[in-house]
Each structure stands twice: as structure tokens, then as C-alpha cells.
Amino acid sequence: MGREQGQSTVELVAALPALLLAGLLALQLLVAGYSLTLADGAAEAGALALVSGRPAVAAARDAVPGWAEDGVSVSVEGGRVTVRLRPPSPIPALARALAVTSSAQARPR
């Protein structure tokens, strides 16, 4: 019986990296989902600015919070505003793979 006293500690130490990895992946997916919401809002802000005669790129960039400014790119073709946003990630390749894109069409009345 004395030989089994540290068994649960050994199992915890062995499982801890897997638990941390699962938590990191879950958090990364949540950030990617939130980035899609931000890209949607920024594309809509850019399209609304385009309709009102203001610069769409500046409006779309202003709609993104400060932490996401480095990972955003905005393009305007005709009346379509497209926003691409890379979510923050400790692994740059993962951020590129999880980049989200959203578009909004400006249709003046």
C-alpha cells in the first residue's frame, strides 16, 4: 500500500500538459469567433461610411479595438468592403490559419 501513495500526483503531472493544451485550444477558438464578430462589425462600419461619402477603410479600421489593429486589413472594391482579421495567438502560424474574413455591400438608395 505504501507504493501507491504518489500515484495520483504522477497521474496529475502526466495529464497536466494535455489539460493545458486543451485549454489553450478552447481559448484560441473563442478568440477566433470573437474576431469574426469584430470583422463583421468593421465591414458594416466601412460600408456605412462608403454610403455616406466618408473613407471606408478608415471607418473599418476605427471599428476594430486597439489590440486587433495590427492584424486587420481592409479592401474596398466597388461598393464591397472586405475586412480580414488575424486573431491574436501565441503561435503565428495558428493565427494565420484562423484568420477570418467578412464583407459588407454598400448599396446607396
PyRosetta script that sets phi, psi and omega in degrees:
from pyrosetta import init, pose_from_sequence

init()
pose = pose_from_sequence("MGREQGQSTVELVAALPALLLAGLLALQLLVAGYSLTLADGAAEAGALALVSGRPAVAAARDAVPGWAEDGVSVSVEGGRVTVRLRPPSPIPALARALAVTSSAQARPR")
pose.set_psi(1, -30.3)
pose.set_omega(1, -179.5)
pose.set_phi(2, -67.0)
pose.set_psi(2, -22.5)
pose.set_omega(2, -178.1)
pose.set_phi(3, -78.2)
pose.set_psi(3, -15.6)
pose.set_omega(3, -176.3)
pose.set_phi(4, -98.5)
pose.set_psi(4, 3.6)
pose.set_omega(4, -175.7)
pose.set_phi(5, -64.2)
pose.set_psi(5, -37.0)
pose.set_omega(5, -177.3)
pose.set_phi(6, -95.3)
pose.set_psi(6, 7.4)
pose.set_omega(6, -175.5)
pose.set_phi(7, -61.6)
pose.set_psi(7, -43.9)
pose.set_omega(7, -178.2)
pose.set_phi(8, -67.1)
pose.set_psi(8, -33.2)
pose.set_omega(8, 177.2)
pose.set_phi(9, -66.5)
pose.set_psi(9, -42.3)
pose.set_omega(9, 178.6)
pose.set_phi(10, -63.7)
pose.set_psi(10, -42.1)
pose.set_omega(10, 179.2)
pose.set_phi(11, -65.0)
pose.set_psi(11, -38.6)
pose.set_omega(11, 178.2)
pose.set_phi(12, -65.2)
pose.set_psi(12, -44.9)
pose.set_omega(12, 179.4)
pose.set_phi(13, -63.2)
pose.set_psi(13, -37.1)
pose.set_omega(13, 179.9)
pose.set_phi(14, -71.7)
pose.set_psi(14, -33.6)
pose.set_omega(14, -176.5)
pose.set_phi(15, -88.0)
pose.set_psi(15, -17.7)
pose.set_omega(15, -175.7)
pose.set_phi(16, -58.2)
pose.set_psi(16, -44.6)
pose.set_omega(16, 177.4)
pose.set_phi(17, -60.6)
pose.set_psi(17, -38.3)
pose.set_omega(17, 178.8)
pose.set_phi(18, -66.7)
pose.set_psi(18, -38.6)
pose.set_omega(18, 177.5)
pose.set_phi(19, -66.3)
pose.set_psi(19, -40.7)
pose.set_omega(19, 178.1)
pose.set_phi(20, -65.7)
pose.set_psi(20, -40.7)
pose.set_omega(20, 178.2)
pose.set_phi(21, -64.1)
pose.set_psi(21, -43.2)
pose.set_omega(21, 178.2)
pose.set_phi(22, -62.6)
pose.set_psi(22, -40.7)
pose.set_omega(22, 177.7)
pose.set_phi(23, -65.1)
pose.set_psi(23, -41.5)
pose.set_omega(23, 178.3)
pose.set_phi(24, -63.4)
pose.set_psi(24, -43.0)
pose.set_omega(24, 178.6)
pose.set_phi(25, -64.5)
pose.set_psi(25, -41.7)
pose.set_omega(25, 178.3)
pose.set_phi(26, -63.1)
pose.set_psi(26, -44.2)
pose.set_omega(26, 178.5)
pose.set_phi(27, -64.0)
pose.set_psi(27, -40.5)
pose.set_omega(27, 179.7)
pose.set_phi(28, -64.2)
pose.set_psi(28, -39.5)
pose.set_omega(28, 177.9)
pose.set_phi(29, -67.8)
pose.set_psi(29, -36.7)
pose.set_omega(29, 175.8)
pose.set_phi(30, -64.3)
pose.set_psi(30, -42.2)
pose.set_omega(30, 178.8)
pose.set_phi(31, -65.1)
pose.set_psi(31, -38.1)
pose.set_omega(31, 178.4)
pose.set_phi(32, -65.1)
pose.set_psi(32, -40.2)
pose.set_omega(32, 177.1)
pose.set_phi(33, -64.5)
pose.set_psi(33, -41.8)
pose.set_omega(33, 178.0)
pose.set_phi(34, -66.5)
pose.set_psi(34, -35.1)
pose.set_omega(34, 177.3)
pose.set_phi(35, -64.0)
pose.set_psi(35, -36.0)
pose.set_omega(35, 176.8)
pose.set_phi(36, -64.8)
pose.set_psi(36, -40.6)
pose.set_omega(36, 176.8)
pose.set_phi(37, -62.0)
pose.set_psi(37, -42.5)
pose.set_omega(37, 177.9)
pose.set_phi(38, -64.4)
pose.set_psi(38, -41.5)
pose.set_omega(38, 179.4)
pose.set_phi(39, -64.6)
pose.set_psi(39, -38.5)
pose.set_omega(39, 176.5)
pose.set_phi(40, -60.2)
pose.set_psi(40, -48.0)
pose.set_omega(40, -179.7)
pose.set_phi(41, -64.0)
pose.set_psi(41, -39.6)
pose.set_omega(41, -179.9)
pose.set_phi(42, -68.0)
pose.set_psi(42, -39.7)
pose.set_omega(42, 178.2)
pose.set_phi(43, -64.8)
pose.set_psi(43, -41.2)
pose.set_omega(43, 178.1)
pose.set_phi(44, -65.4)
pose.set_psi(44, -41.6)
pose.set_omega(44, 177.6)
pose.set_phi(45, -62.3)
pose.set_psi(45, -40.2)
pose.set_omega(45, 177.4)
pose.set_phi(46, -65.2)
pose.set_psi(46, -40.9)
pose.set_omega(46, 179.0)
pose.set_phi(47, -66.6)
pose.set_psi(47, -40.5)
pose.set_omega(47, 177.5)
pose.set_phi(48, -64.0)
pose.set_psi(48, -39.3)
pose.set_omega(48, 177.0)
pose.set_phi(49, -65.1)
pose.set_psi(49, -39.9)
pose.set_omega(49, 179.6)
pose.set_phi(50, -61.3)
pose.set_psi(50, -42.5)
pose.set_omega(50, 179.4)
pose.set_phi(51, -65.0)
pose.set_psi(51, -36.7)
pose.set_omega(51, -177.6)
pose.set_phi(52, -86.8)
pose.set_psi(52, 3.1)
pose.set_omega(52, 175.7)
pose.set_phi(53, 87.6)
pose.set_psi(53, 10.5)
pose.set_omega(53, 177.7)
pose.set_phi(54, -97.2)
pose.set_psi(54, 166.3)
pose.set_omega(54, 179.4)
pose.set_phi(55, -68.1)
pose.set_psi(55, 122.2)
pose.set_omega(55, -176.4)
pose.set_phi(56, -70.6)
pose.set_psi(56, -38.1)
pose.set_omega(56, -176.8)
pose.set_phi(57, -64.4)
pose.set_psi(57, -44.3)
pose.set_omega(57, 179.6)
pose.set_phi(58, -64.3)
pose.set_psi(58, -40.6)
pose.set_omega(58, -180.0)
pose.set_phi(59, -65.6)
pose.set_psi(59, -40.8)
pose.set_omega(59, 179.4)
pose.set_phi(60, -66.4)
pose.set_psi(60, -41.7)
pose.set_omega(60, 178.7)
pose.set_phi(61, -65.9)
pose.set_psi(61, -36.6)
pose.set_omega(61, 178.9)
pose.set_phi(62, -68.3)
pose.set_psi(62, -23.1)
pose.set_omega(62, -179.1)
pose.set_phi(63, -79.9)
pose.set_psi(63, -8.7)
pose.set_omega(63, -178.7)
pose.set_phi(64, -97.5)
pose.set_psi(64, 136.1)
pose.set_omega(64, 178.9)
pose.set_phi(65, -65.4)
pose.set_psi(65, 161.7)
pose.set_omega(65, -175.4)
pose.set_phi(66, -55.4)
pose.set_psi(66, -38.5)
pose.set_omega(66, -176.7)
pose.set_phi(67, -67.7)
pose.set_psi(67, -18.8)
pose.set_omega(67, -176.8)
pose.set_phi(68, -102.7)
pose.set_psi(68, -0.4)
pose.set_omega(68, -175.2)
pose.set_phi(69, -61.3)
pose.set_psi(69, -35.7)
pose.set_omega(69, -178.1)
pose.set_phi(70, -71.0)
pose.set_psi(70, -24.4)
pose.set_omega(70, -175.7)
pose.set_phi(71, -101.9)
pose.set_psi(71, 13.3)
pose.set_omega(71, -176.0)
pose.set_phi(72, -108.3)
pose.set_psi(72, 141.3)
pose.set_omega(72, 171.1)
pose.set_phi(73, -134.3)
pose.set_psi(73, 139.1)
pose.set_omega(73, -175.7)
pose.set_phi(74, -124.5)
pose.set_psi(74, 135.4)
pose.set_omega(74, 174.7)
pose.set_phi(75, -132.9)
pose.set_psi(75, 147.9)
pose.set_omega(75, 179.4)
pose.set_phi(76, -127.4)
pose.set_psi(76, 123.6)
pose.set_omega(76, 176.9)
pose.set_phi(77, -130.0)
pose.set_psi(77, 111.5)
pose.set_omega(77, -176.9)
pose.set_phi(78, 65.0)
pose.set_psi(78, -120.5)
pose.set_omega(78, 178.2)
pose.set_phi(79, -104.5)
pose.set_psi(79, 10.5)
pose.set_omega(79, -178.0)
pose.set_phi(80, -103.2)
pose.set_psi(80, 127.1)
pose.set_omega(80, 176.5)
pose.set_phi(81, -106.5)
pose.set_psi(81, 124.0)
pose.set_omega(81, -179.5)
pose.set_phi(82, -118.1)
pose.set_psi(82, 130.0)
pose.set_omega(82, -180.0)
pose.set_phi(83, -119.0)
pose.set_psi(83, 127.7)
pose.set_omega(83, 175.3)
pose.set_phi(84, -114.9)
pose.set_psi(84, 130.1)
pose.set_omega(84, -175.3)
pose.set_phi(85, -132.5)
pose.set_psi(85, 126.7)
pose.set_omega(85, 174.1)
pose.set_phi(86, -92.5)
pose.set_psi(86, 124.4)
pose.set_omega(86, 177.9)
pose.set_phi(87, -72.1)
pose.set_psi(87, 151.6)
pose.set_omega(87, 176.8)
pose.set_phi(88, -65.7)
pose.set_psi(88, 143.6)
pose.set_omega(88, -178.9)
pose.set_phi(89, -158.1)
pose.set_psi(89, 145.7)
pose.set_omega(89, 175.3)
pose.set_phi(90, -71.7)
pose.set_psi(90, -13.3)
pose.set_omega(90, -179.9)
pose.set_phi(91, -117.0)
pose.set_psi(91, 107.4)
pose.set_omega(91, -175.6)
pose.set_phi(92, -56.6)
pose.set_psi(92, -38.0)
pose.set_omega(92, 179.4)
pose.set_phi(93, -64.2)
pose.set_psi(93, -35.2)
pose.set_omega(93, 177.6)
pose.set_phi(94, -68.3)
pose.set_psi(94, -38.2)
pose.set_omega(94, 178.0)
pose.set_phi(95, -63.2)
pose.set_psi(95, -41.1)
pose.set_omega(95, 178.2)
pose.set_phi(96, -66.1)
pose.set_psi(96, -38.2)
pose.set_omega(96, -179.2)
pose.set_phi(97, -70.1)
pose.set_psi(97, -30.1)
pose.set_omega(97, -177.8)
pose.set_phi(98, -96.9)
pose.set_psi(98, 10.8)
pose.set_omega(98, 179.6)
pose.set_phi(99, -59.4)
pose.set_psi(99, 140.7)
pose.set_omega(99, -177.7)
pose.set_phi(100, -114.8)
pose.set_psi(100, 152.7)
pose.set_omega(100, 179.5)
pose.set_phi(101, -132.1)
pose.set_psi(101, 138.5)
pose.set_omega(101, 177.1)
pose.set_phi(102, -139.9)
pose.set_psi(102, 145.9)
pose.set_omega(102, 180.0)
pose.set_phi(103, -129.4)
pose.set_psi(103, 152.8)
pose.set_omega(103, 173.9)
pose.set_phi(104, -138.8)
pose.set_psi(104, 141.4)
pose.set_omega(104, -177.9)
pose.set_phi(105, -102.8)
pose.set_psi(105, 131.1)
pose.set_omega(105, 176.4)
pose.set_phi(106, -97.1)
pose.set_psi(106, 119.7)
pose.set_omega(106, 180.0)
pose.set_phi(107, -124.5)
pose.set_psi(107, 98.7)
pose.set_omega(107, 179.0)
pose.set_phi(108, -65.9)
pose.set_psi(108, 148.1)
pose.set_omega(108, -178.9)
pose.set_phi(109, -92.2)
pose.dump_pdb("model.pdb")
